[in-house]
Structure formats: structure tokens, C-alpha cells
Amino acid sequence: MLFRNVDTHNNLCPECKKRDDDSYKKVTEYISENPAADGETISIATGVDLKTIKRWVVEKRITIAGNLGLSTCRTCGEPIYEGRLCDRCKNSLLNGYMRAGAKKAASESAKINPSPAHTGGMHFLR
């Protein structure tokens, strides 16, 4: 039987969750004492698998200064320190969504409020 942990979105039984939480605590304590440590050093010092540390970086549970080589942007391949996209690709994606939303809003506004030249009503000359 699998248990769903709402905080980390992992399917872990209570025993595995405790083990994961203990490992997470070890890693966060080590990072706070050694903020410039790389992924391999953190893994060796804490005994936590590098794959687990990478998962926490992607889940944004931990942020580590410097390029650990743990994760890369899913769009451009740039090294990242948390999440799935670098800041440049995140901003580009958000700007694209905003432009698409603005175009849709403008087209809907034009349908609702047509310009006077297209109303077919009376026109006056000056």
C-alpha cells in the first residue's frame, strides 16, 4: 500500500517518509554549515544519495549556492539551482503567456465594443 505525502508529493510509506525526513534534515543542516559545498561533497558528508539531493533541488525543497551540476533547465540546458527552468526561460514563458492573454483580451474587447466605423449607424460630416 502506498501513502501520499501532500508536502512533497511522493508516494512513501510512513517508515520511508521518516527516513526521507531524517536525510533531508541532515542535508539542510550540512548546507547551512557549508553553504558553498557541491552536490558530491554534500552526498559524501551526509550519506544521502546524490539522486535524492537532486530531487529536492527540483522540488525546490532545497536551494544550493553555486553550480552543482545536479540539474539543468528543461528548455535550454542551462545549470539551475532549483525547480525545472532557469530564470531566463521562466521569464520568457511568462511573457509569452502574458502576450497571448493580452491578444485574446484585445480581440474579445473588439467583439464587444466595435469601432464606430463598423456599427452601420449614421455618420456626420464636419
N, C-alpha and C positions, 0 to 999 in steps of 0.2 A: 504494500500500500504506500502511495506517495503522499506527501504532505506539501501543501503550497505555502511558502513563506511570502507574505504580502510585501514585506520590506525589500527583499532582494529578488523577488520573482523567480526563485529557484525551487525545484521540487526536491526537498530534503526531508528525511525523517528527523524526528527530534534529536536523536543521537548525532547524526551528521551535521545538523544545524549547530549544535553546541560545539562540535569540533571546528566547524567553519567560523563560528563567532570567536572562539579562542584563537584561531590562527589570525583572524582579522585584527584582534586586539594586539597580538604580538607584532604584526606588521605596522600598525598605526603607531604603536609606541616606539618601534625602531625608527620609523620615518621622522617622528617628532624629535628624536635624539640625534638623528643623522640625516638631515634634510637633503644633502647632496648625494646620497647613496644611489647607485644604479640598481636596476632590477635584479641582476645576478647577485650582487652583494646582499641585497635585502633577502633574497631567497636563501642564500647560504647562511646568513646570520640568524634568520628566524626559523629555518627548516620548512618554510612554506613554498610549495611548488610555484615556479615561475608562471605557469599557466593560470593558476589561481590568482596571482597578483595581477596579471594582465586582465583577467575577467573583472576584477574590482576596479581597475582603471577604466575599462569600457563602461561599466555600470555607474561610473562617477562616484563610487564609494570612497575612493582614494585619489588624490592628485599628488603627483610626484614631480618635483622640480627637475629640469634637465631632460635630455632625450635618453630614454631608457631603451629605446628600440623595442618597446613592448607592443606598441600599437601604431597603426598608420591610418590616415584618413581614407575612408572607403571610396572617396571620389577621386582625389589626386595623388594619394600615396604619401603625402607629407607626414612626418612623425607627429604624433599627437600625444597629449598627456592625460586626456580624459575624454570620454564619450566616443563617438564614431566618426565625427567630421572635424576638420581643422576649422579655425575661426573664419578664414577666408571663404571656405566652401559653405559654412553655415550662413554667413552674411549674404553670399551670392544666392543661396537657396531662398532665404527670407526675402531678399529684394525681388526675386522672381515671383514669389507668391504675392508680394505687395503690388507689383506692376500688374499681374494678372487680375487681382482684385479690383484695382483702380480702373482697368479697362472694362471689366464686367459692370462695375458701378456706373461708369460713364455711359455705356450702351443701354443699361436699364433706365437711366435718367433721361436719355434721349427718347426712349419709347414713351415714357410717362409725360414728359414736357417737350413736345416737338417745337421746333423753332417756328416763329410767326410766318415765315415764308411758305411753310408747308401745311398750314392749317386750312387753306382753302377759303378763308374768310375774306372780308372786304379789305382792300388796301387803299390807303390815301396817299396822294401825291402832295408834295410841299411846294 
